[in-house]
Amino acid sequence: MRKEKKILRKKLMTITNLINRRGKGTTPRKHPSLVQVKQHQ
């Protein structure tokens, strides 16, 4: 479980970094599930 959580956190970090690079306000259409994960936090 720890490894999975670390991988998920890494993925979230990279995705959030990409979104921040593009500009705030843009939502990734390819990953609709990730948007839901972000809302949980």
PyMOL CGO cylinders between C-alpha atoms (Angstrom):
from pymol import cmd
from pymol.cgo import CYLINDER

trace = [
    CYLINDER, 0.00, 0.00, 0.00, 2.83, 2.40, 0.77, 0.3, 1, 1, 1, 1, 1, 1,
    CYLINDER, 2.83, 2.40, 0.77, 4.41, 1.93, -2.65, 0.3, 1, 1, 1, 1, 1, 1,
    CYLINDER, 4.41, 1.93, -2.65, 1.09, 2.48, -4.41, 0.3, 1, 1, 1, 1, 1, 1,
    CYLINDER, 1.09, 2.48, -4.41, 0.46, 5.67, -2.43, 0.3, 1, 1, 1, 1, 1, 1,
    CYLINDER, 0.46, 5.67, -2.43, 3.92, 6.99, -3.26, 0.3, 1, 1, 1, 1, 1, 1,
    CYLINDER, 3.92, 6.99, -3.26, 3.39, 6.30, -6.97, 0.3, 1, 1, 1, 1, 1, 1,
    CYLINDER, 3.39, 6.30, -6.97, -0.03, 7.96, -6.89, 0.3, 1, 1, 1, 1, 1, 1,
    CYLINDER, -0.03, 7.96, -6.89, 1.42, 10.99, -5.14, 0.3, 1, 1, 1, 1, 1, 1,
    CYLINDER, 1.42, 10.99, -5.14, 4.22, 11.22, -7.72, 0.3, 1, 1, 1, 1, 1, 1,
    CYLINDER, 4.22, 11.22, -7.72, 1.68, 11.03, -10.56, 0.3, 1, 1, 1, 1, 1, 1,
    CYLINDER, 1.68, 11.03, -10.56, -0.48, 13.72, -8.96, 0.3, 1, 1, 1, 1, 1, 1,
    CYLINDER, -0.48, 13.72, -8.96, 2.56, 15.97, -8.49, 0.3, 1, 1, 1, 1, 1, 1,
    CYLINDER, 2.56, 15.97, -8.49, 3.64, 15.61, -12.13, 0.3, 1, 1, 1, 1, 1, 1,
    CYLINDER, 3.64, 15.61, -12.13, 0.09, 16.21, -13.38, 0.3, 1, 1, 1, 1, 1, 1,
    CYLINDER, 0.09, 16.21, -13.38, -0.40, 19.25, -11.15, 0.3, 1, 1, 1, 1, 1, 1,
    CYLINDER, -0.40, 19.25, -11.15, 2.97, 20.61, -12.31, 0.3, 1, 1, 1, 1, 1, 1,
    CYLINDER, 2.97, 20.61, -12.31, 1.91, 20.20, -15.95, 0.3, 1, 1, 1, 1, 1, 1,
    CYLINDER, 1.91, 20.20, -15.95, -1.40, 21.94, -15.26, 0.3, 1, 1, 1, 1, 1, 1,
    CYLINDER, -1.40, 21.94, -15.26, 0.35, 24.80, -13.45, 0.3, 1, 1, 1, 1, 1, 1,
    CYLINDER, 0.35, 24.80, -13.45, 2.78, 25.15, -16.37, 0.3, 1, 1, 1, 1, 1, 1,
    CYLINDER, 2.78, 25.15, -16.37, -0.08, 25.44, -18.88, 0.3, 1, 1, 1, 1, 1, 1,
    CYLINDER, -0.08, 25.44, -18.88, -1.83, 28.00, -16.73, 0.3, 1, 1, 1, 1, 1, 1,
    CYLINDER, -1.83, 28.00, -16.73, -4.31, 27.83, -13.89, 0.3, 1, 1, 1, 1, 1, 1,
    CYLINDER, -4.31, 27.83, -13.89, -7.95, 27.40, -14.89, 0.3, 1, 1, 1, 1, 1, 1,
    CYLINDER, -7.95, 27.40, -14.89, -7.27, 24.73, -17.54, 0.3, 1, 1, 1, 1, 1, 1,
    CYLINDER, -7.27, 24.73, -17.54, -8.72, 21.30, -16.78, 0.3, 1, 1, 1, 1, 1, 1,
    CYLINDER, -8.72, 21.30, -16.78, -7.24, 18.11, -18.25, 0.3, 1, 1, 1, 1, 1, 1,
    CYLINDER, -7.24, 18.11, -18.25, -9.85, 16.47, -20.45, 0.3, 1, 1, 1, 1, 1, 1,
    CYLINDER, -9.85, 16.47, -20.45, -7.82, 13.27, -20.79, 0.3, 1, 1, 1, 1, 1, 1,
    CYLINDER, -7.82, 13.27, -20.79, -7.97, 12.51, -17.06, 0.3, 1, 1, 1, 1, 1, 1,
    CYLINDER, -7.97, 12.51, -17.06, -11.45, 13.27, -15.68, 0.3, 1, 1, 1, 1, 1, 1,
    CYLINDER, -11.45, 13.27, -15.68, -10.87, 10.94, -12.71, 0.3, 1, 1, 1, 1, 1, 1,
    CYLINDER, -10.87, 10.94, -12.71, -7.83, 12.96, -11.60, 0.3, 1, 1, 1, 1, 1, 1,
    CYLINDER, -7.83, 12.96, -11.60, -9.99, 16.07, -11.29, 0.3, 1, 1, 1, 1, 1, 1,
    CYLINDER, -9.99, 16.07, -11.29, -12.19, 14.19, -8.83, 0.3, 1, 1, 1, 1, 1, 1,
    CYLINDER, -12.19, 14.19, -8.83, -9.12, 13.10, -6.85, 0.3, 1, 1, 1, 1, 1, 1,
    CYLINDER, -9.12, 13.10, -6.85, -7.99, 16.71, -6.65, 0.3, 1, 1, 1, 1, 1, 1,
    CYLINDER, -7.99, 16.71, -6.65, -11.39, 17.75, -5.28, 0.3, 1, 1, 1, 1, 1, 1,
    CYLINDER, -11.39, 17.75, -5.28, -11.11, 15.16, -2.51, 0.3, 1, 1, 1, 1, 1, 1,
    CYLINDER, -11.11, 15.16, -2.51, -7.96, 16.82, -1.23, 0.3, 1, 1, 1, 1, 1, 1,
]
cmd.load_cgo(trace, "trace")
